[in-house]
Amino acid sequence: MIKILVADDHALVREGLKKIINEQKDMTVSGEAADGQ
């Protein structure tokens, strides 16, 4: 299982990426951040 951290300053982009990633059988979103700090 590949765990991914999604970081983007736009909430809509983060939601879209999370949806795409979670649809993959071998990937999961382990967390998210609004910025890199």
Residue pairs with C-beta under 8 A, 6 or more apart in sequence:
1 26
1 27
1 28
2 26
2 27
2 28
3 27
3 28
3 29
3 30
4 21
4 27
4 28
4 29
4 30
5 29
5 30
5 31
5 32
5 33
6 14
6 17
6 18
6 21
6 29
6 31
6 32
6 33
7 14
7 32
7 33
7 34
7 35
7 36
8 14
8 17
8 34
9 34
9 35
11 34
14 32
14 34
17 29
18 29
18 32
21 27
21 28
21 29
22 28
22 29
